[in-house]
Amino acid sequence: MTLNRRNFLGTGAFAAATLAAPMVRAASHGKPKVVVVGGGAGGATAARYIAKDSNGEIDVTLIEPTRMYYTCFFSNLYIGGFRELSSIGHSYGKLASEYGINVVHDWAIGVDRDAKTVSLAGGAKVPYDRLILSPGIDFVDGAVPGWDLSTQTKMPHAYKAGTQSELLKDQIMAMPEGGTYVMVAPPNPYRCPPGPYERVSMVAHVLKETNPTAKILIADPKDKFSKQALFEEGWQKHYGGMIERLGPDFGGGNVSVNADTMEVNIDGEIVKADVCNVIPAQKAGAICDAAALTEGNWAPVDGHNMQSRMDENIYILGDSSNQGDMPKSGYSANSQAKVAAMAVRGSLTGSRVFPAKYSNTCWSLIATDDGVKVGASYEPTDEKIASVSSFVSQTGEDADMRKRTYEESIGWYAGITSDMFG
Ligand SMILES: Cc1cc2nc3c(=O)[nH]c(=O)nc-3n(C[C@H](O)[C@H](O)[C@H](O)COP(=O)(O)OP(=O)(O)OC[C@H]3O[C@@H](n4cnc5c(N)ncnc54)[C@H](O)[C@@H]3O)c2cc1C
């Protein structure tokens, strides 16, 4: 059968779809309908802002399979022992009870762009006037030979937070004395550019306390990485001799793994790993492909409003979007969500739409009270969202400044999660 955009992609969990299915809240009292797929940094924020600012004029449905969203942001701090897992879990209760959002816990499995409906794994079809997709990332098949989703319990990615984060932490705590943790780092572009290196810092922090002769090896396909000078300075200062990174010159980009034997082949050299954290190459969440909204691995959007370049009724936020200079971060997704929410409201109710402005800051913790940050402001051009000014922490900063930077990140976490979930 030839698939076109009126068909539903039938792979994996998606195969359970039935085509003749009831509408979810089909009769929405004549109000314009917005459907948001994905209740993370982009989707939850967009749903909340549209519901909050439209004063009941727009019917908002949020489709999200999980009842509890664990933020990837601060999941490294959980691995490092600075947070409890429960402290990074958030439910959708307030979005439903305080903002009147129709929260549907299900997978979106297809989009009929002509009929303007989203089909759900449970069999329903949800009609929309405007659709917002913020499904985060999926992994590129075959990116690390020997690894696929069936091996993720032996070699966790922990790049979607929750059980994967817990699994990785348990494996690290169970490492034998003097054992080896190997991280297979992803190629650009990927979710949270400093994320793998903050994670290495947090793994080193726990191992220094619990298993000080353990080693950390990073196989990295990239020549350079975000906040590199800051991380390398911190690793030398706090974890001297514990961390080794093999960049592409040393075969870091030529890696395969064997989850049965826990072996990592780095450019022909076999390393036996006690823990192997594989973070594969990434692409837009599968629903973007299913809706035929991608070009290559990502979904192109207009930086003025986050509208898909392929469908004027669809907006794509966060990690899935190919928007230009913004990093794939929770801060970016939240910032983009507010722009899209305003544009969607404007298109449905005639409310005023202001020119888009975006910002991002990514904080990383290297060791206790040793926080660093990088950030920028952005404005749209006709081609992309372009960086207009940026800042980054400096090497050699004093301890007070680093502590303040860490404290700032704690304030940011509280702020963004209440901006997302109310
Ligand atoms: C280790 C780590 C550390 C990080 N640290 C930071 C940080 O300090 N600061 C920062 O700003 N960012 C950080 N990030 C990045 C940040 O988590 C992501 O960039 C952000 O979550 C992207 O938001 P999103 O809305 O695109 O996707 P997500 O927040 O992942 O949300 C996607 C949601 O969509 C749902 N979904 C997917 N497919 C479907 C479907 N078919 N149907 C219905 N629902 C679906 C998922 O269940 C998920 O809840 C970090 C990431 C990692 C991995």
The ligand as an ORCA input file, in Angstrom:
! r2SCAN-3c Opt
* xyz 0 1
  C      19.904     15.031     30.182
  C      19.195     16.245     29.680
  C      19.333     17.448     30.327
  C      18.660     18.580     29.876
  N      18.831     19.752     30.538
  C      18.224     20.866     30.076
  C      18.386     22.096     30.752
  O      19.089     22.187     31.764
  N      17.753     23.181     30.264
  C      16.944     23.107     29.170
  O      16.370     24.138     28.796
  N      16.771     21.950     28.494
  C      17.387     20.830     28.922
  N      17.201     19.645     28.255
  C      16.453     19.620     26.977
  C      14.940     19.598     27.161
  O      14.545     18.535     28.001
  C      14.256     19.441     25.809
  O      14.863     20.268     24.863
  C      12.779     19.807     25.924
  O      12.142     18.912     26.807
  C      12.121     19.810     24.564
  O      10.757     20.090     24.700
  P       9.733     19.432     23.657
  O       8.402     19.990     24.004
  O      10.265     19.565     22.289
  O       9.801     17.876     24.011
  P       9.525     17.122     25.382
  O       9.667     18.015     26.549
  O      10.322     15.865     25.341
  O       8.004     16.745     25.285
  C       7.552     15.865     24.305
  C       6.309     15.177     24.832
  O       5.611     14.644     23.730
  C       5.098     13.393     24.065
  N       4.899     12.682     22.801
  C       5.835     12.251     21.923
  N       5.258     11.672     20.869
  C       3.919     11.748     21.077
  C       2.790     11.298     20.343
  N       2.922     10.660     19.178
  N       1.568     11.516     20.857
  C       1.404     12.169     22.043
  N       2.449     12.602     22.779
  C       3.688     12.388     22.294
  C       6.135     12.784     24.987
  O       5.567     11.791     25.832
  C       6.623     13.999     25.756
  O       5.933     14.172     26.976
  C      17.842     18.488     28.721
  C      17.704     17.271     28.065
  C      18.370     16.160     28.533
  C      18.187     14.857     27.830
*
